[in-house]
Amino acid sequence: MDRGQNRQGPVDGTALAEALRQGQLDDTSLVWREGLAQWSPLGQFREELGLGAAANPPPRLPRPPLHPPRLRKRSAAAA
């Protein structure tokens, strides 16, 4: 299934690999082939399809604080 949850296929391993490289699919995209009882995440078939290890996802950015810090006004004496 593609990102829009639309069924595609039949699709060969080469086409799956290309769709993965182009970002049309990811390791969570569901795939099925004869012999499988149910749809399964593409990431489970990387080795079988010759796709190698999954790339590490980019690091997550820290979440901003819920309330930004308040700036203190400088008193006239401190200036």
mmCIF file of the N, C-alpha and C atoms, coordinates in Angstrom:
data_MODEL
# 
_entry.id   MODEL 
# 
loop_
_atom_site.group_PDB 
_atom_site.id 
_atom_site.type_symbol 
_atom_site.label_atom_id 
_atom_site.label_alt_id 
_atom_site.label_comp_id 
_atom_site.label_asym_id 
_atom_site.label_entity_id 
_atom_site.label_seq_id 
_atom_site.pdbx_PDB_ins_code 
_atom_site.Cartn_x 
_atom_site.Cartn_y 
_atom_site.Cartn_z 
_atom_site.occupancy 
_atom_site.B_iso_or_equiv 
_atom_site.pdbx_formal_charge 
_atom_site.auth_seq_id 
_atom_site.auth_comp_id 
_atom_site.auth_asym_id 
_atom_site.auth_atom_id 
_atom_site.pdbx_PDB_model_num 
ATOM 1   N N  . MET A 1 1  ? 0.842  -1.179  0.000  1.00 0.00 ? 1  MET A N  1 
ATOM 2   C CA . MET A 1 1  ? 0.000  0.000   0.000  1.00 0.00 ? 1  MET A CA 1 
ATOM 3   C C  . MET A 1 1  ? 0.882  1.235   0.000  1.00 0.00 ? 1  MET A C  1 
ATOM 4   N N  . ASP A 1 2  ? 0.460  2.238   -0.698 1.00 0.00 ? 2  ASP A N  1 
ATOM 5   C CA . ASP A 1 2  ? 1.241  3.466   -0.719 1.00 0.00 ? 2  ASP A CA 1 
ATOM 6   C C  . ASP A 1 2  ? 0.847  4.351   0.472  1.00 0.00 ? 2  ASP A C  1 
ATOM 7   N N  . ARG A 1 3  ? 1.445  5.533   0.538  1.00 0.00 ? 3  ARG A N  1 
ATOM 8   C CA . ARG A 1 3  ? 1.175  6.416   1.680  1.00 0.00 ? 3  ARG A CA 1 
ATOM 9   C C  . ARG A 1 3  ? -0.288 6.818   1.790  1.00 0.00 ? 3  ARG A C  1 
ATOM 10  N N  . GLY A 1 4  ? -1.007 6.756   0.693  1.00 0.00 ? 4  GLY A N  1 
ATOM 11  C CA . GLY A 1 4  ? -2.427 7.079   0.705  1.00 0.00 ? 4  GLY A CA 1 
ATOM 12  C C  . GLY A 1 4  ? -3.298 5.871   1.014  1.00 0.00 ? 4  GLY A C  1 
ATOM 13  N N  . GLN A 1 5  ? -2.668 4.770   1.427  1.00 0.00 ? 5  GLN A N  1 
ATOM 14  C CA . GLN A 1 5  ? -3.358 3.517   1.745  1.00 0.00 ? 5  GLN A CA 1 
ATOM 15  C C  . GLN A 1 5  ? -4.058 2.920   0.530  1.00 0.00 ? 5  GLN A C  1 
ATOM 16  N N  . ASN A 1 6  ? -3.496 3.184   -0.662 1.00 0.00 ? 6  ASN A N  1 
ATOM 17  C CA . ASN A 1 6  ? -4.031 2.620   -1.893 1.00 0.00 ? 6  ASN A CA 1 
ATOM 18  C C  . ASN A 1 6  ? -3.242 1.384   -2.275 1.00 0.00 ? 6  ASN A C  1 
ATOM 19  N N  . ARG A 1 7  ? -3.939 0.350   -2.665 1.00 0.00 ? 7  ARG A N  1 
ATOM 20  C CA . ARG A 1 7  ? -3.269 -0.880  -3.097 1.00 0.00 ? 7  ARG A CA 1 
ATOM 21  C C  . ARG A 1 7  ? -2.658 -0.656  -4.469 1.00 0.00 ? 7  ARG A C  1 
ATOM 22  N N  . GLN A 1 8  ? -1.457 -1.142  -4.646 1.00 0.00 ? 8  GLN A N  1 
ATOM 23  C CA . GLN A 1 8  ? -0.736 -1.053  -5.912 1.00 0.00 ? 8  GLN A CA 1 
ATOM 24  C C  . GLN A 1 8  ? -0.245 -2.455  -6.253 1.00 0.00 ? 8  GLN A C  1 
ATOM 25  N N  . GLY A 1 9  ? -0.119 -2.751  -7.530 1.00 0.00 ? 9  GLY A N  1 
ATOM 26  C CA . GLY A 1 9  ? 0.546  -3.996  -7.853 1.00 0.00 ? 9  GLY A CA 1 
ATOM 27  C C  . GLY A 1 9  ? -0.252 -4.895  -8.762 1.00 0.00 ? 9  GLY A C  1 
ATOM 28  N N  . PRO A 1 10 ? 0.377  -5.992  -9.093 1.00 0.00 ? 10 PRO A N  1 
ATOM 29  C CA . PRO A 1 10 ? 1.626  -6.505  -8.512 1.00 0.00 ? 10 PRO A CA 1 
ATOM 30  C C  . PRO A 1 10 ? 2.832  -5.638  -8.882 1.00 0.00 ? 10 PRO A C  1 
ATOM 31  N N  . VAL A 1 11 ? 3.786  -5.590  -7.957 1.00 0.00 ? 11 VAL A N  1 
ATOM 32  C CA . VAL A 1 11 ? 4.992  -4.781  -8.115 1.00 0.00 ? 11 VAL A CA 1 
ATOM 33  C C  . VAL A 1 11 ? 6.186  -5.670  -7.801 1.00 0.00 ? 11 VAL A C  1 
ATOM 34  N N  . ASP A 1 12 ? 7.206  -5.627  -8.650 1.00 0.00 ? 12 ASP A N  1 
ATOM 35  C CA . ASP A 1 12 ? 8.385  -6.456  -8.387 1.00 0.00 ? 12 ASP A CA 1 
ATOM 36  C C  . ASP A 1 12 ? 9.313  -5.761  -7.386 1.00 0.00 ? 12 ASP A C  1 
ATOM 37  N N  . GLY A 1 13 ? 10.287 -6.504  -6.912 1.00 0.00 ? 13 GLY A N  1 
ATOM 38  C CA . GLY A 1 13 ? 11.216 -5.994  -5.904 1.00 0.00 ? 13 GLY A CA 1 
ATOM 39  C C  . GLY A 1 13 ? 11.984 -4.764  -6.351 1.00 0.00 ? 13 GLY A C  1 
ATOM 40  N N  . THR A 1 14 ? 12.351 -4.704  -7.627 1.00 0.00 ? 14 THR A N  1 
ATOM 41  C CA . THR A 1 14 ? 13.083 -3.550  -8.148 1.00 0.00 ? 14 THR A CA 1 
ATOM 42  C C  . THR A 1 14 ? 12.230 -2.284  -8.063 1.00 0.00 ? 14 THR A C  1 
ATOM 43  N N  . ALA A 1 15 ? 10.949 -2.406  -8.421 1.00 0.00 ? 15 ALA A N  1 
ATOM 44  C CA . ALA A 1 15 ? 10.047 -1.250  -8.353 1.00 0.00 ? 15 ALA A CA 1 
ATOM 45  C C  . ALA A 1 15 ? 9.815  -0.824  -6.901 1.00 0.00 ? 15 ALA A C  1 
ATOM 46  N N  . LEU A 1 16 ? 9.724  -1.796  -5.979 1.00 0.00 ? 16 LEU A N  1 
ATOM 47  C CA . LEU A 1 16 ? 9.575  -1.462  -4.562 1.00 0.00 ? 16 LEU A CA 1 
ATOM 48  C C  . LEU A 1 16 ? 10.796 -0.703  -4.056 1.00 0.00 ? 16 LEU A C  1 
ATOM 49  N N  . ALA A 1 17 ? 11.982 -1.192  -4.423 1.00 0.00 ? 17 ALA A N  1 
ATOM 50  C CA . ALA A 1 17 ? 13.220 -0.543  -3.994 1.00 0.00 ? 17 ALA A CA 1 
ATOM 51  C C  . ALA A 1 17 ? 13.283 0.894   -4.511 1.00 0.00 ? 17 ALA A C  1 
ATOM 52  N N  . GLU A 1 18 ? 12.892 1.105   -5.763 1.00 0.00 ? 18 GLU A N  1 
ATOM 53  C CA . GLU A 1 18 ? 12.919 2.450   -6.349 1.00 0.00 ? 18 GLU A CA 1 
ATOM 54  C C  . GLU A 1 18 ? 11.905 3.359   -5.653 1.00 0.00 ? 18 GLU A C  1 
ATOM 55  N N  . ALA A 1 19 ? 10.703 2.858   -5.385 1.00 0.00 ? 19 ALA A N  1 
ATOM 56  C CA . ALA A 1 19 ? 9.691  3.654   -4.687 1.00 0.00 ? 19 ALA A CA 1 
ATOM 57  C C  . ALA A 1 19 ? 10.160 4.019   -3.286 1.00 0.00 ? 19 ALA A C  1 
ATOM 58  N N  . LEU A 1 20 ? 10.880 3.118   -2.640 1.00 0.00 ? 20 LEU A N  1 
ATOM 59  C CA . LEU A 1 20 ? 11.437 3.384   -1.312 1.00 0.00 ? 20 LEU A CA 1 
ATOM 60  C C  . LEU A 1 20 ? 12.497 4.479   -1.398 1.00 0.00 ? 20 LEU A C  1 
ATOM 61  N N  . ARG A 1 21 ? 13.393 4.378   -2.377 1.00 0.00 ? 21 ARG A N  1 
ATOM 62  C CA . ARG A 1 21 ? 14.442 5.393   -2.550 1.00 0.00 ? 21 ARG A CA 1 
ATOM 63  C C  . ARG A 1 21 ? 13.860 6.772   -2.855 1.00 0.00 ? 21 ARG A C  1 
ATOM 64  N N  . GLN A 1 22 ? 12.755 6.815   -3.592 1.00 0.00 ? 22 GLN A N  1 
ATOM 65  C CA . GLN A 1 22 ? 12.132 8.080   -3.971 1.00 0.00 ? 22 GLN A CA 1 
ATOM 66  C C  . GLN A 1 22 ? 11.220 8.641   -2.877 1.00 0.00 ? 22 GLN A C  1 
ATOM 67  N N  . GLY A 1 23 ? 11.061 7.903   -1.790 1.00 0.00 ? 23 GLY A N  1 
ATOM 68  C CA . GLY A 1 23 ? 10.234 8.384   -0.692 1.00 0.00 ? 23 GLY A CA 1 
ATOM 69  C C  . GLY A 1 23 ? 8.749  8.145   -0.890 1.00 0.00 ? 23 GLY A C  1 
ATOM 70  N N  . GLN A 1 24 ? 8.377  7.379   -1.912 1.00 0.00 ? 24 GLN A N  1 
ATOM 71  C CA . GLN A 1 24 ? 6.965  7.066   -2.135 1.00 0.00 ? 24 GLN A CA 1 
ATOM 72  C C  . GLN A 1 24 ? 6.479  6.016   -1.145 1.00 0.00 ? 24 GLN A C  1 
ATOM 73  N N  . LEU A 1 25 ? 7.406  5.203   -0.645 1.00 0.00 ? 25 LEU A N  1 
ATOM 74  C CA . LEU A 1 25 ? 7.140  4.185   0.360  1.00 0.00 ? 25 LEU A CA 1 
ATOM 75  C C  . LEU A 1 25 ? 8.149  4.364   1.480  1.00 0.00 ? 25 LEU A C  1 
ATOM 76  N N  . ASP A 1 26 ? 7.839  3.812   2.642  1.00 0.00 ? 26 ASP A N  1 
ATOM 77  C CA . ASP A 1 26 ? 8.824  3.765   3.717  1.00 0.00 ? 26 ASP A CA 1 
ATOM 78  C C  . ASP A 1 26 ? 8.714  2.400   4.401  1.00 0.00 ? 26 ASP A C  1 
ATOM 79  N N  . ASP A 1 27 ? 9.493  2.182   5.435  1.00 0.00 ? 27 ASP A N  1 
ATOM 80  C CA . ASP A 1 27 ? 9.506  0.873   6.091  1.00 0.00 ? 27 ASP A CA 1 
ATOM 81  C C  . ASP A 1 27 ? 8.173  0.501   6.724  1.00 0.00 ? 27 ASP A C  1 
ATOM 82  N N  . THR A 1 28 ? 7.286  1.468   6.918  1.00 0.00 ? 28 THR A N  1 
ATOM 83  C CA . THR A 1 28 ? 5.981  1.163   7.500  1.00 0.00 ? 28 THR A CA 1 
ATOM 84  C C  . THR A 1 28 ? 4.918  0.887   6.443  1.00 0.00 ? 28 THR A C  1 
ATOM 85  N N  . SER A 1 29 ? 5.250  1.093   5.167  1.00 0.00 ? 29 SER A N  1 
ATOM 86  C CA . SER A 1 29 ? 4.298  0.811   4.083  1.00 0.00 ? 29 SER A CA 1 
ATOM 87  C C  . SER A 1 29 ? 3.980  -0.683  4.086  1.00 0.00 ? 29 SER A C  1 
ATOM 88  N N  . LEU A 1 30 ? 2.713  -1.003  3.945  1.00 0.00 ? 30 LEU A N  1 
ATOM 89  C CA . LEU A 1 30 ? 2.305  -2.406  3.997  1.00 0.00 ? 30 LEU A CA 1 
ATOM 90  C C  . LEU A 1 30 ? 2.470  -3.069  2.634  1.00 0.00 ? 30 LEU A C  1 
ATOM 91  N N  . VAL A 1 31 ? 3.025  -4.285  2.650  1.00 0.00 ? 31 VAL A N  1 
ATOM 92  C CA . VAL A 1 31 ? 3.219  -5.070  1.435  1.00 0.00 ? 31 VAL A CA 1 
ATOM 93  C C  . VAL A 1 31 ? 2.666  -6.472  1.658  1.00 0.00 ? 31 VAL A C  1 
ATOM 94  N N  . TRP A 1 32 ? 2.369  -7.128  0.558  1.00 0.00 ? 32 TRP A N  1 
ATOM 95  C CA . TRP A 1 32 ? 1.868  -8.496  0.616  1.00 0.00 ? 32 TRP A CA 1 
ATOM 96  C C  . TRP A 1 32 ? 2.397  -9.245  -0.582 1.00 0.00 ? 32 TRP A C  1 
ATOM 97  N N  . ARG A 1 33 ? 2.646  -10.514 -0.380 1.00 0.00 ? 33 ARG A N  1 
ATOM 98  C CA . ARG A 1 33 ? 3.009  -11.386 -1.491 1.00 0.00 ? 33 ARG A CA 1 
ATOM 99  C C  . ARG A 1 33 ? 2.395  -12.747 -1.227 1.00 0.00 ? 33 ARG A C  1 
ATOM 100 N N  . GLU A 1 34 ? 2.336  -13.537 -2.260 1.00 0.00 ? 34 GLU A N  1 
ATOM 101 C CA . GLU A 1 34 ? 1.794  -14.881 -2.118 1.00 0.00 ? 34 GLU A CA 1 
ATOM 102 C C  . GLU A 1 34 ? 2.551  -15.608 -1.011 1.00 0.00 ? 34 GLU A C  1 
ATOM 103 N N  . GLY A 1 35 ? 1.813  -16.294 -0.182 1.00 0.00 ? 35 GLY A N  1 
ATOM 104 C CA . GLY A 1 35 ? 2.421  -17.027 0.925  1.00 0.00 ? 35 GLY A CA 1 
ATOM 105 C C  . GLY A 1 35 ? 2.310  -16.304 2.262  1.00 0.00 ? 35 GLY A C  1 
ATOM 106 N N  . LEU A 1 36 ? 1.990  -15.003 2.228  1.00 0.00 ? 36 LEU A N  1 
ATOM 107 C CA . LEU A 1 36 ? 1.816  -14.252 3.473  1.00 0.00 ? 36 LEU A CA 1 
ATOM 108 C C  . LEU A 1 36 ? 0.351  -14.321 3.901  1.00 0.00 ? 36 LEU A C  1 
ATOM 109 N N  . ALA A 1 37 ? 0.132  -14.458 5.206  1.00 0.00 ? 37 ALA A N  1 
ATOM 110 C CA . ALA A 1 37 ? -1.234 -14.503 5.727  1.00 0.00 ? 37 ALA A CA 1 
ATOM 111 C C  . ALA A 1 37 ? -1.862 -13.118 5.756  1.00 0.00 ? 37 ALA A C  1 
ATOM 112 N N  . GLN A 1 38 ? -1.028 -12.088 5.901  1.00 0.00 ? 38 GLN A N  1 
ATOM 113 C CA . GLN A 1 38 ? -1.559 -10.729 5.997  1.00 0.00 ? 38 GLN A CA 1 
ATOM 114 C C  . GLN A 1 38 ? -0.537 -9.727  5.473  1.00 0.00 ? 38 GLN A C  1 
ATOM 115 N N  . TRP A 1 39 ? -0.977 -8.482  5.287  1.00 0.00 ? 39 TRP A N  1 
ATOM 116 C CA . TRP A 1 39 ? -0.097 -7.397  4.870  1.00 0.00 ? 39 TRP A CA 1 
ATOM 117 C C  . TRP A 1 39 ? 0.894  -7.136  5.997  1.00 0.00 ? 39 TRP A C  1 
ATOM 118 N N  . SER A 1 40 ? 2.126  -6.847  5.641  1.00 0.00 ? 40 SER A N  1 
ATOM 119 C CA . SER A 1 40 ? 3.189  -6.633  6.629  1.00 0.00 ? 40 SER A CA 1 
ATOM 120 C C  . SER A 1 40 ? 4.019  -5.417  6.245  1.00 0.00 ? 40 SER A C  1 
ATOM 121 N N  . PRO A 1 41 ? 4.686  -4.780  7.232  1.00 0.00 ? 41 PRO A N  1 
ATOM 122 C CA . PRO A 1 41 ? 5.512  -3.608  6.926  1.00 0.00 ? 41 PRO A CA 1 
ATOM 123 C C  . PRO A 1 41 ? 6.674  -3.957  5.997  1.00 0.00 ? 41 PRO A C  1 
ATOM 124 N N  . LEU A 1 42 ? 6.907  -3.099  5.036  1.00 0.00 ? 42 LEU A N  1 
ATOM 125 C CA . LEU A 1 42 ? 7.986  -3.293  4.065  1.00 0.00 ? 42 LEU A CA 1 
ATOM 126 C C  . LEU A 1 42 ? 9.327  -3.512  4.757  1.00 0.00 ? 42 LEU A C  1 
ATOM 127 N N  . GLY A 1 43 ? 9.567  -2.850  5.872  1.00 0.00 ? 43 GLY A N  1 
ATOM 128 C CA . GLY A 1 43 ? 10.838 -2.973  6.584  1.00 0.00 ? 43 GLY A CA 1 
ATOM 129 C C  . GLY A 1 43 ? 11.186 -4.406  6.956  1.00 0.00 ? 43 GLY A C  1 
ATOM 130 N N  . GLN A 1 44 ? 10.191 -5.275  7.094  1.00 0.00 ? 44 GLN A N  1 
ATOM 131 C CA . GLN A 1 44 ? 10.446 -6.675  7.429  1.00 0.00 ? 44 GLN A CA 1 
ATOM 132 C C  . GLN A 1 44 ? 11.056 -7.448  6.260  1.00 0.00 ? 44 GLN A C  1 
ATOM 133 N N  . PHE A 1 45 ? 11.018 -6.874  5.070  1.00 0.00 ? 45 PHE A N  1 
ATOM 134 C CA . PHE A 1 45 ? 11.477 -7.579  3.873  1.00 0.00 ? 45 PHE A CA 1 
ATOM 135 C C  . PHE A 1 45 ? 12.714 -6.947  3.243  1.00 0.00 ? 45 PHE A C  1 
ATOM 136 N N  . ARG A 1 46 ? 13.371 -6.042  3.965  1.00 0.00 ? 46 ARG A N  1 
ATOM 137 C CA . ARG A 1 46 ? 14.546 -5.353  3.408  1.00 0.00 ? 46 ARG A CA 1 
ATOM 138 C C  . ARG A 1 46 ? 15.608 -6.342  2.936  1.00 0.00 ? 46 ARG A C  1 
ATOM 139 N N  . GLU A 1 47 ? 15.943 -7.304  3.776  1.00 0.00 ? 47 GLU A N  1 
ATOM 140 C CA . GLU A 1 47 ? 16.990 -8.259  3.406  1.00 0.00 ? 47 GLU A CA 1 
ATOM 141 C C  . GLU A 1 47 ? 16.553 -9.101  2.208  1.00 0.00 ? 47 GLU A C  1 
ATOM 142 N N  . GLU A 1 48 ? 15.332 -9.601  2.240  1.00 0.00 ? 48 GLU A N  1 
ATOM 143 C CA . GLU A 1 48 ? 14.798 -10.420 1.148  1.00 0.00 ? 48 GLU A CA 1 
ATOM 144 C C  . GLU A 1 48 ? 14.817 -9.673  -0.180 1.00 0.00 ? 48 GLU A C  1 
ATOM 145 N N  . LEU A 1 49 ? 14.559 -8.365  -0.130 1.00 0.00 ? 49 LEU A N  1 
ATOM 146 C CA . LEU A 1 49 ? 14.520 -7.550  -1.351 1.00 0.00 ? 49 LEU A CA 1 
ATOM 147 C C  . LEU A 1 49 ? 15.883 -6.961  -1.700 1.00 0.00 ? 49 LEU A C  1 
ATOM 148 N N  . GLY A 1 50 ? 16.901 -7.228  -0.887 1.00 0.00 ? 50 GLY A N  1 
ATOM 149 C CA . GLY A 1 50 ? 18.237 -6.703  -1.150 1.00 0.00 ? 50 GLY A CA 1 
ATOM 150 C C  . GLY A 1 50 ? 18.344 -5.213  -0.917 1.00 0.00 ? 50 GLY A C  1 
ATOM 151 N N  . LEU A 1 51 ? 17.562 -4.681  0.033  1.00 0.00 ? 51 LEU A N  1 
ATOM 152 C CA . LEU A 1 51 ? 17.538 -3.247  0.276  1.00 0.00 ? 51 LEU A CA 1 
ATOM 153 C C  . LEU A 1 51 ? 18.546 -2.797  1.325  1.00 0.00 ? 51 LEU A C  1 
ATOM 154 N N  . GLY A 1 52 ? 19.173 -3.730  2.018  1.00 0.00 ? 52 GLY A N  1 
ATOM 155 C CA . GLY A 1 52 ? 20.130 -3.354  3.048  1.00 0.00 ? 52 GLY A CA 1 
ATOM 156 C C  . GLY A 1 52 ? 19.428 -2.834  4.290  1.00 0.00 ? 52 GLY A C  1 
ATOM 157 N N  . ALA A 1 53 ? 20.224 -2.370  5.222  1.00 0.00 ? 53 ALA A N  1 
ATOM 158 C CA . ALA A 1 53 ? 19.685 -1.870  6.484  1.00 0.00 ? 53 ALA A CA 1 
ATOM 159 C C  . ALA A 1 53 ? 18.964 -0.545  6.271  1.00 0.00 ? 53 ALA A C  1 
ATOM 160 N N  . ALA A 1 54 ? 17.989 -0.300  7.116  1.00 0.00 ? 54 ALA A N  1 
ATOM 161 C CA . ALA A 1 54 ? 17.254 0.963   7.057  1.00 0.00 ? 54 ALA A CA 1 
ATOM 162 C C  . ALA A 1 54 ? 18.168 2.108   7.448  1.00 0.00 ? 54 ALA A C  1 
ATOM 163 N N  . ALA A 1 55 ? 17.986 3.228   6.791  1.00 0.00 ? 55 ALA A N  1 
ATOM 164 C CA . ALA A 1 55 ? 18.743 4.424   7.149  1.00 0.00 ? 55 ALA A CA 1 
ATOM 165 C C  . ALA A 1 55 ? 18.260 4.926   8.498  1.00 0.00 ? 55 ALA A C  1 
ATOM 166 N N  . ASN A 1 56 ? 19.182 5.462   9.273  1.00 0.00 ? 56 ASN A N  1 
ATOM 167 C CA . ASN A 1 56 ? 18.790 6.025   10.556 1.00 0.00 ? 56 ASN A CA 1 
ATOM 168 C C  . ASN A 1 56 ? 17.955 7.272   10.314 1.00 0.00 ? 56 ASN A C  1 
ATOM 169 N N  . PRO A 1 57 ? 16.852 7.399   11.052 1.00 0.00 ? 57 PRO A N  1 
ATOM 170 C CA . PRO A 1 57 ? 16.048 8.611   10.880 1.00 0.00 ? 57 PRO A CA 1 
ATOM 171 C C  . PRO A 1 57 ? 16.808 9.820   11.394 1.00 0.00 ? 57 PRO A C  1 
ATOM 172 N N  . PRO A 1 58 ? 16.519 11.002  10.884 1.00 0.00 ? 58 PRO A N  1 
ATOM 173 C CA . PRO A 1 58 ? 17.219 12.184  11.370 1.00 0.00 ? 58 PRO A CA 1 
ATOM 174 C C  . PRO A 1 58 ? 16.905 12.394  12.846 1.00 0.00 ? 58 PRO A C  1 
ATOM 175 N N  . PRO A 1 59 ? 17.848 12.986  13.586 1.00 0.00 ? 59 PRO A N  1 
ATOM 176 C CA . PRO A 1 59 ? 17.590 13.191  15.015 1.00 0.00 ? 59 PRO A CA 1 
ATOM 177 C C  . PRO A 1 59 ? 16.418 14.142  15.211 1.00 0.00 ? 59 PRO A C  1 
ATOM 178 N N  . ARG A 1 60 ? 15.682 13.904  16.282 1.00 0.00 ? 60 ARG A N  1 
ATOM 179 C CA . ARG A 1 60 ? 14.546 14.771  16.595 1.00 0.00 ? 60 ARG A CA 1 
ATOM 180 C C  . ARG A 1 60 ? 15.051 16.060  17.221 1.00 0.00 ? 60 ARG A C  1 
ATOM 181 N N  . LEU A 1 61 ? 14.430 17.154  16.839 1.00 0.00 ? 61 LEU A N  1 
ATOM 182 C CA . LEU A 1 61 ? 14.773 18.440  17.421 1.00 0.00 ? 61 LEU A CA 1 
ATOM 183 C C  . LEU A 1 61 ? 14.107 18.551  18.785 1.00 0.00 ? 61 LEU A C  1 
ATOM 184 N N  . PRO A 1 62 ? 14.754 19.229  19.725 1.00 0.00 ? 62 PRO A N  1 
ATOM 185 C CA . PRO A 1 62 ? 14.113 19.381  21.032 1.00 0.00 ? 62 PRO A CA 1 
ATOM 186 C C  . PRO A 1 62 ? 12.830 20.197  20.906 1.00 0.00 ? 62 PRO A C  1 
ATOM 187 N N  . ARG A 1 63 ? 11.869 19.857  21.740 1.00 0.00 ? 63 ARG A N  1 
ATOM 188 C CA . ARG A 1 63 ? 10.597 20.587  21.723 1.00 0.00 ? 63 ARG A CA 1 
ATOM 189 C C  . ARG A 1 63 ? 10.783 21.943  22.374 1.00 0.00 ? 63 ARG A C  1 
ATOM 190 N N  . PRO A 1 64 ? 10.160 22.973  21.820 1.00 0.00 ? 64 PRO A N  1 
ATOM 191 C CA . PRO A 1 64 ? 10.268 24.290  22.448 1.00 0.00 ? 64 PRO A CA 1 
ATOM 192 C C  . PRO A 1 64 ? 9.493  24.288  23.766 1.00 0.00 ? 64 PRO A C  1 
ATOM 193 N N  . PRO A 1 65 ? 9.870  25.154  24.695 1.00 0.00 ? 65 PRO A N  1 
ATOM 194 C CA . PRO A 1 65 ? 9.139  25.197  25.965 1.00 0.00 ? 65 PRO A CA 1 
ATOM 195 C C  . PRO A 1 65 ? 7.687  25.620  25.720 1.00 0.00 ? 65 PRO A C  1 
ATOM 196 N N  . LEU A 1 66 ? 6.808  25.175  26.619 1.00 0.00 ? 66 LEU A N  1 
ATOM 197 C CA . LEU A 1 66 ? 5.404  25.535  26.474 1.00 0.00 ? 66 LEU A CA 1 
ATOM 198 C C  . LEU A 1 66 ? 5.196  27.034  26.611 1.00 0.00 ? 66 LEU A C  1 
ATOM 199 N N  . HIS A 1 67 ? 5.926  27.636  27.519 1.00 0.00 ? 67 HIS A N  1 
ATOM 200 C CA . HIS A 1 67 ? 5.836  29.075  27.733 1.00 0.00 ? 67 HIS A CA 1 
ATOM 201 C C  . HIS A 1 67 ? 7.233  29.646  27.569 1.00 0.00 ? 67 HIS A C  1 
ATOM 202 N N  . PRO A 1 68 ? 7.437  30.529  26.621 1.00 0.00 ? 68 PRO A N  1 
ATOM 203 C CA . PRO A 1 68 ? 8.780  31.090  26.437 1.00 0.00 ? 68 PRO A CA 1 
ATOM 204 C C  . PRO A 1 68 ? 9.195  31.874  27.686 1.00 0.00 ? 68 PRO A C  1 
ATOM 205 N N  . PRO A 1 69 ? 10.490 31.890  27.967 1.00 0.00 ? 69 PRO A N  1 
ATOM 206 C CA . PRO A 1 69 ? 10.945 32.634  29.146 1.00 0.00 ? 69 PRO A CA 1 
ATOM 207 C C  . PRO A 1 69 ? 10.620 34.116  29.004 1.00 0.00 ? 69 PRO A C  1 
ATOM 208 N N  . ARG A 1 70 ? 10.297 34.722  30.111 1.00 0.00 ? 70 ARG A N  1 
ATOM 209 C CA . ARG A 1 70 ? 9.995  36.158  30.112 1.00 0.00 ? 70 ARG A CA 1 
ATOM 210 C C  . ARG A 1 70 ? 11.279 36.940  30.277 1.00 0.00 ? 70 ARG A C  1 
ATOM 211 N N  . LEU A 1 71 ? 11.376 37.992  29.527 1.00 0.00 ? 71 LEU A N  1 
ATOM 212 C CA . LEU A 1 71 ? 12.545 38.857  29.637 1.00 0.00 ? 71 LEU A CA 1 
ATOM 213 C C  . LEU A 1 71 ? 12.296 39.871  30.746 1.00 0.00 ? 71 LEU A C  1 
ATOM 214 N N  . ARG A 1 72 ? 13.317 40.055  31.545 1.00 0.00 ? 72 ARG A N  1 
ATOM 215 C CA . ARG A 1 72 ? 13.208 41.039  32.630 1.00 0.00 ? 72 ARG A CA 1 
ATOM 216 C C  . ARG A 1 72 ? 13.561 42.413  32.105 1.00 0.00 ? 72 ARG A C  1 
ATOM 217 N N  . LYS A 1 73 ? 12.808 43.377  32.511 1.00 0.00 ? 73 LYS A N  1 
ATOM 218 C CA . LYS A 1 73 ? 13.112 44.758  32.135 1.00 0.00 ? 73 LYS A CA 1 
ATOM 219 C C  . LYS A 1 73 ? 14.228 45.238  33.029 1.00 0.00 ? 73 LYS A C  1 
ATOM 220 N N  . ARG A 1 74 ? 15.161 45.918  32.437 1.00 0.00 ? 74 ARG A N  1 
ATOM 221 C CA . ARG A 1 74 ? 16.270 46.472  33.222 1.00 0.00 ? 74 ARG A CA 1 
ATOM 222 C C  . ARG A 1 74 ? 15.794 47.751  33.895 1.00 0.00 ? 74 ARG A C  1 
ATOM 223 N N  . SER A 1 75 ? 16.187 47.893  35.112 1.00 0.00 ? 75 SER A N  1 
ATOM 224 C CA . SER A 1 75 ? 15.820 49.132  35.801 1.00 0.00 ? 75 SER A CA 1 
ATOM 225 C C  . SER A 1 75 ? 16.725 50.230  35.334 1.00 0.00 ? 75 SER A C  1 
ATOM 226 N N  . ALA A 1 76 ? 16.305 51.463  35.503 1.00 0.00 ? 76 ALA A N  1 
ATOM 227 C CA . ALA A 1 76 ? 17.090 52.634  35.080 1.00 0.00 ? 76 ALA A CA 1 
ATOM 228 C C  . ALA A 1 76 ? 18.410 52.688  35.808 1.00 0.00 ? 76 ALA A C  1 
ATOM 229 N N  . ALA A 1 77 ? 18.471 52.228  37.057 1.00 0.00 ? 77 ALA A N  1 
ATOM 230 C CA . ALA A 1 77 ? 19.703 52.251  37.843 1.00 0.00 ? 77 ALA A CA 1 
ATOM 231 C C  . ALA A 1 77 ? 20.738 51.274  37.290 1.00 0.00 ? 77 ALA A C  1 
ATOM 232 N N  . ALA A 1 78 ? 20.281 50.141  36.716 1.00 0.00 ? 78 ALA A N  1 
ATOM 233 C CA . ALA A 1 78 ? 21.195 49.122  36.203 1.00 0.00 ? 78 ALA A CA 1 
ATOM 234 C C  . ALA A 1 78 ? 21.737 49.485  34.843 1.00 0.00 ? 78 ALA A C  1 
ATOM 235 N N  . ALA A 1 79 ? 21.127 50.424  34.162 1.00 0.00 ? 79 ALA A N  1 
ATOM 236 C CA . ALA A 1 79 ? 21.517 50.772  32.795 1.00 0.00 ? 79 ALA A CA 1 
ATOM 237 C C  . ALA A 1 79 ? 22.676 51.665  32.774 1.00 0.00 ? 79 ALA A C  1 
# 
